[in-house]
Amino acid sequence: MTGPGATATASGSRRQLWVRRLRRFEAMGRLPGWLVRTVLRGLSQWRSSLQTRVVFLTTGLSLVVVVVVGTFLLEGIGDGLVEERQRLSFADAARGAATAQASFDGSPTPETAAAEEQLAGDVVSRLEGTGADRVRGVLLLRAPASAQGGDATGVGEVRDILSDGLSASDVPEELREQVESSGSQQGQLVRLSDAAAPSFIVGSMVTLPRAGEYELYFVYTLAPEQQTIDLVRTTFVGGAVALVLLIGAVAWVVARTVVGPVRAAAGTAERLASGRLDERMRVRGSDDLARLGTAFNAMAAAMQDHIGRLEELSRLQQRFVSDVSHELRTPLTTIRMAGEVLHDARGEFDPMTARSAELLLTQLERFDVLLQDLLEISRFDAGAAALEADPIDMRVLVHRVVEHTADLAERRGSSVRVVEPASPCTAEMDSRRIERVLRNLLGNAIEHGEARPIEITVVCDEHAVAVGVRDHGVGLSATHLPRVFDRFWRADPARARTTGGSGLGLAISLEDTRLHRGWLEVWGHPGEGCHFVLTVPRTAGSTLPGSPLPVVPLSWREPVAALLSGPADPGQPR
């Protein structure tokens, strides 16, 4: 099976699978009951409400777009702030290094190491104030001995000079190597152990009067930039949440505006389908939805007019059939009386005239049956058929019908076998109508049974009583099964009726069964015969939960009496 029907079936199967899994997890204690119930209610709402799906999808997609765009913007803002901070830090560090080198070059050469260390400390103290709050600290570190020059007696005599809170280990070895090898200004982002925000370290080489080359590092905190980014992020998250909620509200309003007329159209269509043909949609404005409402109302009006004309035509036809049937009763009675007189006196006629008298009476009887069936159909069409239900054993009706049709079965060469339980199968039913149904089913089986055995099976359970009539004659193809109960329909129009039927028997049987709120089903296969199953509730007016007798017959090798052991398997295909 392919197409939309298969897709819908597969989708429904997947939903049922998820529901069973959730129920299993709830039973095992893996998921709380309130969560499972919430999820199931959400799934039900999702499947049943177009407005919910529109709002959810619009809000979800908007949230995805806001998150993606917001992440890109936040990264761009952060990168821009860091790049600008780095540019300013390089410029500020270059000025600081130049200032330091000028201070060293412009000062008299210290005569002792202590004096030179004092000079270096003063320079570092002045540099700490450069750049105001932008400068975290300054480090003056001794360069490796291989990179130093100047007076050899002064090498290494000045200790490392550091701002408070800093240590030589705060400067990455990679950065020190780059500064020493290039001799130019270098920088690197680091995160100090005691700092919440990252820092930017810029280093360059300076030369002291006696100690030679030293490494001068400026440490700039990025805390202000971090605060700016945090503020932007907080503002963005708040704005994004508000924006998504507003988009959801807008989507809900728009979806309600669009779905409202659709729901109104669905409700109006349901009321039209229930028979309230005067229902119409309320039309406002002149937009697309208004045009939809106008077109819908025009369709409903045309449908009401067409159905009204069909109902009037049906009433005329019903009245015509009823009137004609009633009017034909009187002349038919007179003609039948005359035919019976001729039939009784046929011994005095020549052979041809005697045979004509026999044929005349036979066809008059068939005509009388046809008129009775037409009158019964007209009562069903007019809704005048009434049910007179009394408790009666179905087995009694079956044996009565078998006895009534015994002569016909003998003429056709068919044997009738009844399989029934030992206990009564009593149900509240109209015995006259059910007996007519059984007589039609058995007569149909005899006519089309090809002189082969016919089985009648009576089965009952606590809810229903079922009778199956199985023949092994010509059977029916799958294309003919839907039309079996049509009026005057025959599978083979060229095949003549041999039992005097009117062509309305199965149609009347179906109406009688519906009057009992029962089921009349049929199975057939070419060359294997047919199986008709009549099922009626044991209590008049109750609803059938199922049939105790499957419509698909058992195999030839399996005894029909197996059904008497109990109700049929509920999983048996109908």
C-alpha positions as CSV (number, residue, x, y, z in Angstrom):
1,M,0.0,0.0,0.0
2,T,1.4,3.4,-1.0
3,G,0.2,7.0,-1.1
4,P,-1.3,9.3,1.6
5,G,-3.2,6.5,3.2
6,A,-0.1,4.5,3.8
7,T,1.7,7.6,5.1
8,A,-1.1,8.4,7.6
9,T,-1.1,4.8,8.7
10,A,2.6,4.8,9.3
11,S,2.4,8.1,11.1
12,G,-0.3,6.8,13.4
13,S,1.7,3.6,14.1
14,R,4.7,5.7,15.1
15,R,2.6,7.8,17.4
16,Q,1.2,4.7,19.0
17,L,4.7,3.3,19.4
18,W,5.8,6.5,21.3
19,V,2.7,6.4,23.5
20,R,3.4,2.8,24.4
21,R,7.0,3.6,25.2
22,L,6.1,6.5,27.4
23,R,3.5,4.4,29.2
24,R,6.1,1.6,29.7
25,F,8.7,4.1,31.1
26,E,6.0,5.4,33.5
27,A,5.1,1.9,34.6
28,M,8.8,1.1,35.2
29,G,9.3,4.3,37.2
30,R,11.8,5.9,34.8
31,L,9.6,8.8,34.1
32,P,7.2,10.6,36.5
33,G,3.5,10.3,35.8
34,W,2.9,14.1,35.5
35,L,5.6,14.3,32.9
36,V,4.1,11.5,30.8
37,R,0.7,13.0,31.1
38,T,2.0,16.5,30.1
39,V,3.8,15.0,27.0
40,L,0.8,13.0,25.9
41,R,-1.5,16.1,26.3
42,G,1.1,18.1,24.3
43,L,1.1,15.4,21.5
44,S,-2.6,15.4,21.4
45,Q,-2.8,19.2,21.2
46,W,-0.1,19.1,18.5
47,R,-2.1,16.7,16.4
48,S,-5.5,18.3,16.8
49,S,-4.7,22.0,16.6
50,L,-3.3,23.8,13.6
51,Q,-3.0,27.0,15.6
52,T,-0.7,25.2,18.1
53,R,1.6,23.9,15.4
54,V,1.8,27.3,13.7
55,V,2.6,29.1,17.0
56,F,5.1,26.4,18.1
57,L,6.9,26.3,14.8
58,T,7.0,30.1,14.4
59,T,8.3,30.6,17.9
60,G,10.8,27.7,17.6
61,L,12.2,28.9,14.3
62,S,12.4,32.5,15.6
63,L,14.3,31.3,18.6
64,V,16.8,29.4,16.4
65,V,17.3,32.5,14.2
66,V,17.7,34.8,17.3
67,V,20.3,32.5,18.9
68,V,22.3,32.1,15.7
69,V,22.3,35.8,14.8
70,G,22.8,36.8,18.5
71,T,25.8,34.4,18.8
72,F,27.3,35.8,15.6
73,L,26.8,39.4,16.8
74,L,28.2,38.7,20.3
75,E,31.3,37.1,18.9
76,G,31.7,40.1,16.5
77,I,31.3,42.6,19.3
78,G,33.7,40.7,21.6
79,D,36.3,40.3,18.9
80,G,36.0,44.0,18.0
81,L,36.5,45.1,21.6
82,V,39.5,42.9,22.2
83,E,41.1,44.0,18.9
84,E,40.6,47.7,19.8
85,R,42.0,47.0,23.3
86,Q,45.0,45.3,21.8
87,R,45.7,48.2,19.4
88,L,45.5,50.7,22.3
89,S,47.6,48.5,24.5
90,F,50.4,48.2,21.8
91,A,50.4,52.0,21.4
92,D,50.4,52.6,25.1
93,A,53.1,50.0,25.7
94,A,55.3,51.6,23.0
95,R,55.0,55.0,24.6
96,G,55.8,53.5,28.0
97,A,58.8,51.6,26.7
98,A,60.1,54.7,24.9
99,T,59.6,56.7,28.1
100,A,61.5,54.1,30.1
101,Q,64.3,54.0,27.7
102,A,64.6,57.8,27.6
103,S,64.7,57.8,31.4
104,F,67.5,55.3,31.5
105,D,69.4,57.1,28.8
106,G,68.9,60.5,30.3
107,S,70.0,59.6,33.8
108,P,73.6,59.7,35.0
109,T,75.3,56.4,35.0
110,P,74.8,54.8,38.4
111,E,78.0,54.1,40.3
112,T,76.7,51.2,42.2
113,A,74.2,48.4,41.6
114,A,72.0,49.7,44.3
115,A,71.8,53.1,42.6
116,E,70.9,51.4,39.3
117,E,68.2,49.3,41.0
118,Q,66.8,52.5,42.6
119,L,66.7,54.1,39.1
120,A,64.9,51.0,37.6
121,G,62.4,51.0,40.5
122,D,61.6,54.7,40.0
123,V,61.1,54.2,36.3
124,V,58.7,51.3,36.9
125,S,56.8,53.2,39.5
126,R,56.2,56.1,37.0
127,L,55.2,53.6,34.3
128,E,52.5,52.0,36.5
129,G,50.6,55.2,36.4
130,T,50.8,55.5,32.6
131,G,47.5,54.7,31.0
132,A,45.5,55.2,34.2
133,D,43.1,52.3,34.9
134,R,44.1,50.6,31.7
135,V,47.4,49.4,33.1
136,R,47.3,46.4,35.4
137,G,51.0,46.4,36.2
138,V,54.6,46.5,34.9
139,L,57.4,43.9,35.0
140,L,61.1,44.5,34.4
141,L,62.7,41.1,34.0
142,R,66.3,40.2,33.5
143,A,67.1,38.8,30.1
144,P,69.1,35.6,29.8
145,A,72.8,36.2,30.1
146,S,73.4,35.3,26.5
147,A,71.3,38.2,25.4
148,Q,72.8,40.9,27.6
149,G,75.6,43.3,27.0
150,G,77.0,46.3,28.7
151,D,79.3,46.4,31.6
152,A,80.1,42.8,32.6
153,T,80.6,43.8,36.2
154,G,77.0,45.0,36.4
155,V,75.3,42.1,34.7
156,G,72.5,40.6,36.8
157,E,73.1,43.1,39.6
158,V,69.5,44.6,39.3
159,R,66.8,42.3,40.5
160,D,63.4,41.8,38.7
161,I,61.1,44.6,39.5
162,L,57.4,43.8,39.6
163,S,54.1,45.6,40.3
164,D,52.1,44.4,43.2
165,G,50.2,41.1,42.6
166,L,52.4,40.0,39.7
167,S,55.2,37.5,39.3
168,A,57.6,36.6,36.6
169,S,55.6,33.3,36.1
170,D,52.7,35.4,34.9
171,V,54.5,36.1,31.6
172,P,54.3,33.0,29.3
173,E,57.7,31.6,28.3
174,E,56.5,31.7,24.7
175,L,56.1,35.4,24.9
176,R,59.5,35.9,26.5
177,E,61.2,33.9,23.8
178,Q,59.5,36.0,21.1
179,V,60.5,39.3,22.8
180,E,64.1,38.1,23.2
181,S,64.5,36.7,19.8
182,S,62.8,39.5,17.8
183,G,63.9,42.4,19.9
184,S,60.6,44.1,18.9
185,Q,57.3,44.7,20.7
186,Q,55.2,41.5,21.2
187,G,51.9,40.8,22.8
188,Q,49.7,37.9,24.0
189,L,46.4,37.3,25.7
190,V,46.6,35.5,29.0
191,R,44.5,34.7,32.0
192,L,46.1,35.4,35.3
193,S,45.4,33.0,38.1
194,D,43.9,35.6,40.4
195,A,41.9,37.5,37.7
196,A,38.3,37.0,36.7
197,A,38.9,38.6,33.3
198,P,41.7,37.9,30.7
199,S,44.7,40.2,30.5
200,F,46.8,41.4,27.6
201,I,50.6,41.5,28.1
202,V,52.9,43.6,25.8
203,G,56.7,43.2,26.1
204,S,59.7,44.9,24.6
205,M,63.5,45.2,25.3
206,V,65.1,48.1,27.2
207,T,68.7,48.7,28.1
208,L,69.8,49.8,31.5
209,P,73.0,51.9,31.9
210,R,75.1,49.3,33.6
211,A,73.0,46.0,33.7
212,G,72.4,45.8,30.0
213,E,69.2,44.5,28.3
214,Y,66.1,43.8,30.2
215,E,62.6,42.7,29.3
216,L,59.9,45.3,30.0
217,Y,56.3,44.0,30.1
218,F,53.0,45.9,30.5
219,V,50.0,44.0,31.8
220,Y,46.6,45.4,30.7
221,T,43.4,44.0,32.2
222,L,40.4,43.4,29.9
223,A,37.9,43.6,32.8
224,P,36.1,46.7,31.3
225,E,35.8,45.0,28.0
226,Q,34.5,41.8,29.8
227,Q,32.0,43.9,31.6
228,T,30.9,45.5,28.4
229,I,30.5,42.0,26.7
230,D,28.5,40.7,29.8
231,L,26.3,43.7,29.6
232,V,25.7,43.3,25.9
233,R,25.0,39.6,26.4
234,T,22.6,40.2,29.3
235,T,20.8,42.9,27.3
236,F,20.7,40.6,24.2
237,V,19.3,37.6,26.2
238,G,16.6,39.7,27.7
239,G,15.8,41.3,24.4
240,A,15.8,37.9,22.7
241,V,13.4,36.4,25.2
242,A,11.1,39.4,24.9
243,L,11.4,39.3,21.1
244,V,10.6,35.5,20.9
245,L,7.6,36.0,23.2
246,L,6.3,38.8,21.1
247,I,6.8,36.8,18.0
248,G,4.9,33.9,19.6
249,A,2.1,36.3,20.6
250,V,2.0,37.7,17.1
251,A,2.0,34.2,15.6
252,W,-0.9,33.2,17.9
253,V,-2.9,36.3,16.9
254,V,-2.2,35.7,13.2
255,A,-2.9,31.9,13.4
256,R,-6.1,32.6,15.3
257,T,-7.1,35.1,12.6
258,V,-6.4,32.5,9.9
259,V,-7.5,29.3,11.7
260,G,-10.7,30.8,13.1
261,P,-12.5,30.9,9.8
262,V,-11.2,27.4,9.0
263,R,-12.5,26.1,12.3
264,A,-15.8,27.9,11.6
265,A,-15.9,26.2,8.1
266,A,-15.2,22.8,9.7
267,G,-17.9,23.3,12.3
268,T,-20.4,24.4,9.6
269,A,-19.4,21.5,7.4
270,E,-20.0,19.1,10.3
271,R,-23.4,20.6,10.9
272,L,-24.2,20.3,7.3
273,A,-23.1,16.7,7.3
274,S,-25.4,16.0,10.2
275,G,-28.4,17.3,8.2
276,R,-28.7,20.9,9.2
277,L,-28.6,22.2,5.6
278,D,-29.5,25.7,6.5
279,E,-26.1,26.3,8.3
280,R,-23.9,29.0,6.8
281,M,-20.6,30.7,7.5
282,R,-20.4,34.3,8.8
283,V,-18.7,36.4,6.1
284,R,-16.9,39.7,7.1
285,G,-14.9,41.9,4.8
286,S,-13.7,41.2,1.3
287,D,-10.4,39.4,1.8
288,D,-9.4,35.9,0.8
289,L,-11.0,34.4,3.9
290,A,-14.2,36.3,3.1
291,R,-14.1,34.9,-0.4
292,L,-13.6,31.4,1.0
293,G,-16.7,31.9,3.2
294,T,-18.7,33.2,0.3
295,A,-17.7,30.3,-1.8
296,F,-18.4,27.9,1.0
297,N,-21.9,29.4,1.5
298,A,-22.6,29.2,-2.2
299,M,-21.6,25.5,-2.2
300,A,-23.8,24.8,0.8
301,A,-26.7,26.6,-0.8
302,A,-26.2,24.6,-4.0
303,M,-25.9,21.4,-2.1
304,Q,-29.0,22.2,-0.1
305,D,-31.0,22.9,-3.3
306,H,-29.6,19.8,-4.9
307,I,-30.4,17.6,-1.9
308,G,-33.8,19.1,-1.6
309,R,-34.6,18.3,-5.2
310,L,-33.2,14.8,-4.7
311,E,-35.3,14.3,-1.6
312,E,-38.4,15.5,-3.4
313,L,-37.6,13.2,-6.3
314,S,-37.0,10.4,-3.9
315,R,-40.4,11.1,-2.2
316,L,-42.1,11.1,-5.5
317,Q,-40.5,7.8,-6.4
318,Q,-41.4,6.3,-3.1
319,R,-44.9,7.5,-3.4
320,F,-45.1,6.3,-6.9
321,V,-43.8,2.8,-6.0
322,S,-46.1,2.7,-3.0
323,D,-49.1,3.9,-4.9
324,V,-48.5,1.6,-7.9
325,S,-47.9,-1.4,-5.5
326,H,-51.2,-0.7,-3.7
327,E,-53.1,-0.1,-6.9
328,L,-51.8,-3.3,-8.4
329,R,-52.9,-5.4,-5.4
330,T,-56.6,-5.4,-6.3
331,P,-56.3,-6.3,-10.0
332,L,-53.5,-8.8,-9.2
333,T,-55.8,-10.5,-6.7
334,T,-58.5,-10.8,-9.3
335,I,-56.1,-12.0,-11.9
336,R,-54.6,-14.5,-9.5
337,M,-58.1,-15.9,-8.6
338,A,-58.8,-16.3,-12.3
339,G,-55.4,-18.0,-12.7
340,E,-56.1,-20.4,-9.9
341,V,-59.4,-21.3,-11.5
342,L,-57.7,-22.0,-14.8
343,H,-54.9,-23.9,-13.0
344,D,-57.4,-26.1,-11.2
345,A,-59.2,-26.8,-14.5
346,R,-56.1,-27.5,-16.5
347,G,-56.9,-31.2,-16.7
348,E,-59.8,-30.3,-19.1
349,F,-57.5,-28.3,-21.5
350,D,-55.2,-29.5,-24.2
351,P,-51.5,-29.9,-23.2
352,M,-50.4,-26.5,-24.5
353,T,-53.3,-24.6,-22.8
354,A,-52.7,-26.6,-19.6
355,R,-49.0,-25.6,-19.6
356,S,-49.9,-22.0,-20.2
357,A,-52.2,-22.1,-17.1
358,E,-49.4,-23.5,-15.0
359,L,-47.0,-20.8,-16.2
360,L,-49.6,-18.1,-15.6
361,L,-50.1,-19.1,-12.0
362,T,-46.3,-19.3,-11.4
363,Q,-45.7,-15.9,-12.8
364,L,-48.6,-14.4,-10.9
365,E,-47.1,-15.8,-7.6
366,R,-43.8,-14.3,-8.5
367,F,-45.5,-11.0,-9.3
368,D,-47.2,-11.1,-5.9
369,V,-43.9,-11.6,-4.2
370,L,-42.4,-8.7,-6.1
371,L,-45.3,-6.4,-5.0
372,Q,-44.9,-7.4,-1.4
373,D,-41.2,-6.7,-1.6
374,L,-41.8,-3.3,-3.2
375,L,-44.3,-2.4,-0.5
376,E,-41.7,-3.4,2.2
377,I,-39.0,-1.4,0.6
378,S,-41.3,1.6,0.3
379,R,-41.9,1.3,4.1
380,F,-38.2,1.3,4.8
381,D,-37.7,4.3,2.5
382,A,-40.5,6.2,4.2
383,G,-39.1,5.3,7.7
384,A,-42.3,3.6,8.6
385,A,-40.7,0.2,9.4
386,A,-41.1,-0.7,13.1
387,L,-39.4,-3.4,15.2
388,E,-41.5,-5.7,17.3
389,A,-38.9,-7.5,19.4
390,D,-39.5,-10.5,21.6
391,P,-37.1,-13.0,23.1
392,I,-36.8,-16.0,20.8
393,D,-34.3,-18.8,20.2
394,M,-32.4,-18.4,16.9
395,R,-32.2,-22.1,16.5
396,V,-36.0,-22.3,16.3
397,L,-36.1,-19.8,13.4
398,V,-33.3,-21.6,11.6
399,H,-35.1,-24.9,11.7
400,R,-38.3,-23.3,10.6
401,V,-36.7,-21.8,7.6
402,V,-34.9,-25.1,6.7
403,E,-38.3,-26.9,6.8
404,H,-39.9,-24.1,4.7
405,T,-37.3,-24.4,2.0
406,A,-36.8,-28.2,2.1
407,D,-38.8,-28.8,-1.1
408,L,-36.8,-26.1,-3.0
409,A,-33.5,-27.6,-1.8
410,E,-34.6,-31.1,-2.8
411,R,-35.5,-29.9,-6.3
412,R,-32.2,-28.1,-6.7
413,G,-30.3,-31.2,-5.3
414,S,-28.7,-29.4,-2.3
415,S,-28.5,-30.8,1.2
416,V,-28.7,-28.4,4.1
417,R,-26.8,-29.2,7.3
418,V,-27.4,-27.2,10.5
419,V,-24.6,-26.9,13.1
420,E,-25.8,-25.4,16.4
421,P,-24.9,-25.4,20.1
422,A,-26.8,-27.5,22.6
423,S,-27.8,-24.5,24.7
424,P,-30.4,-21.9,23.5
425,C,-29.3,-18.8,21.6
426,T,-32.0,-16.4,22.6
427,A,-32.1,-12.8,21.5
428,E,-34.6,-10.0,21.5
429,M,-35.7,-9.7,17.8
430,D,-38.6,-9.4,15.4
431,S,-39.0,-13.1,14.5
432,R,-40.9,-12.2,11.3
433,R,-38.1,-10.0,9.9
434,I,-35.3,-12.3,11.0
435,E,-37.0,-15.3,9.6
436,R,-37.4,-13.4,6.3
437,V,-33.6,-12.6,6.4
438,L,-32.8,-16.3,6.9
439,R,-35.2,-17.3,4.2
440,N,-33.6,-14.9,1.7
441,L,-30.1,-16.0,2.6
442,L,-30.9,-19.7,2.4
443,G,-32.9,-19.3,-0.8
444,N,-30.0,-17.4,-2.3
445,A,-27.6,-20.2,-1.3
446,I,-29.8,-22.8,-2.8
447,E,-30.2,-20.9,-6.1
448,H,-26.4,-20.3,-6.5
449,G,-25.1,-23.4,-4.6
450,E,-24.8,-25.6,-7.8
451,A,-26.5,-28.5,-6.0
452,R,-23.7,-28.7,-3.4
453,P,-24.0,-29.0,0.3
454,I,-25.0,-26.0,2.3
455,E,-24.0,-25.4,6.0
456,I,-25.9,-23.2,8.4
457,T,-24.0,-22.4,11.6
458,V,-25.5,-20.9,14.7
459,V,-23.1,-19.3,17.2
460,C,-23.7,-17.0,20.2
461,D,-21.8,-15.3,23.0
462,E,-22.9,-13.1,25.9
463,H,-23.4,-10.1,23.5
464,A,-24.6,-11.4,20.2
465,V,-26.2,-14.2,18.2
466,A,-24.8,-15.0,14.7
467,V,-26.0,-17.2,11.9
468,G,-23.7,-18.1,9.0
469,V,-25.1,-19.5,5.7
470,R,-22.3,-21.1,3.6
471,D,-22.7,-22.4,0.1
472,H,-20.1,-23.9,-2.3
473,G,-21.4,-22.6,-5.6
474,V,-20.4,-20.1,-8.2
475,G,-19.2,-17.6,-5.6
476,L,-18.5,-13.9,-6.0
477,S,-15.5,-11.9,-7.1
478,A,-14.0,-9.0,-5.0
479,T,-15.5,-6.4,-7.4
480,H,-19.0,-7.9,-7.0
481,L,-19.0,-8.1,-3.2
482,P,-19.8,-4.3,-2.6
483,R,-22.9,-4.6,-4.8
484,V,-24.4,-7.7,-3.3
485,F,-27.1,-5.8,-1.3
486,D,-28.0,-3.4,-4.1
487,R,-31.6,-3.5,-5.3
488,F,-32.3,-5.7,-8.4
489,W,-28.5,-6.3,-8.9
490,R,-27.3,-9.6,-10.3
491,A,-23.7,-10.7,-10.7
492,D,-24.6,-12.3,-14.1
493,P,-27.4,-10.4,-15.8
494,A,-27.8,-13.2,-18.3
495,R,-28.5,-15.7,-15.5
496,A,-32.2,-16.4,-15.1
497,R,-33.8,-16.6,-11.7
498,T,-35.1,-20.1,-10.9
499,T,-36.5,-19.6,-7.5
500,G,-38.9,-16.8,-8.3
501,G,-37.0,-14.1,-6.5
502,S,-37.7,-10.4,-7.0
503,G,-34.2,-9.1,-6.8
504,L,-35.0,-7.2,-3.6
505,G,-34.4,-10.0,-1.1
506,L,-30.9,-9.1,0.0
507,A,-31.7,-5.4,0.1
508,I,-34.7,-6.0,2.4
509,S,-32.5,-8.4,4.5
510,L,-30.0,-5.6,5.0
511,E,-32.7,-3.2,6.0
512,D,-34.2,-5.7,8.4
513,T,-30.7,-6.3,9.9
514,R,-30.1,-2.5,10.3
515,L,-33.4,-2.2,12.0
516,H,-32.1,-4.6,14.7
517,R,-28.8,-2.6,14.9
518,G,-27.1,-5.8,13.6
519,W,-24.6,-6.7,10.9
520,L,-25.1,-8.5,7.6
521,E,-21.8,-9.4,6.1
522,V,-20.7,-11.5,3.1
523,W,-17.6,-13.2,1.9
524,G,-17.2,-14.8,-1.5
525,H,-14.7,-16.2,-3.9
526,P,-15.2,-17.4,-7.5
527,G,-15.7,-21.2,-7.6
528,E,-15.7,-21.5,-3.8
529,G,-19.1,-20.1,-2.9
530,C,-20.3,-17.5,-0.5
531,H,-20.6,-17.1,3.2
532,F,-23.3,-14.7,4.6
533,V,-23.2,-13.9,8.3
534,L,-26.1,-12.4,10.2
535,T,-25.3,-11.0,13.6
536,V,-27.8,-9.4,16.0
537,P,-27.4,-8.2,19.6
538,R,-29.0,-10.3,22.3
539,T,-30.5,-7.2,23.8
540,A,-32.7,-5.1,21.4
541,G,-31.1,-1.6,20.8
542,S,-27.7,-2.4,22.2
543,T,-24.5,-1.9,20.2
544,L,-22.5,-4.9,18.9
545,P,-18.9,-5.1,20.1
546,G,-18.1,-7.8,17.6
547,S,-19.4,-11.0,16.0
548,P,-18.9,-14.4,17.5
549,L,-18.8,-15.8,13.9
550,P,-16.0,-14.7,11.5
551,V,-17.3,-13.8,8.0
552,V,-14.2,-15.5,6.4
553,P,-15.1,-19.2,6.5
554,L,-12.9,-21.9,7.9
555,S,-10.9,-24.2,5.7
556,W,-12.6,-27.2,4.2
557,R,-10.3,-29.4,6.3
558,E,-11.4,-27.8,9.6
559,P,-14.8,-28.8,11.0
560,V,-17.4,-26.1,11.2
561,A,-18.3,-27.4,14.7
562,A,-15.1,-26.0,16.0
563,L,-16.8,-22.7,16.3
564,L,-19.2,-24.1,18.9
565,S,-16.4,-24.5,21.5
566,G,-16.6,-20.7,22.2
567,P,-16.6,-17.2,20.8
568,A,-14.5,-16.5,17.8
569,D,-11.0,-15.0,18.1
570,P,-11.4,-11.2,18.5
571,G,-8.4,-10.9,16.2
572,Q,-10.1,-12.8,13.4
573,P,-10.4,-10.5,10.3
574,R,-13.9,-9.4,9.5
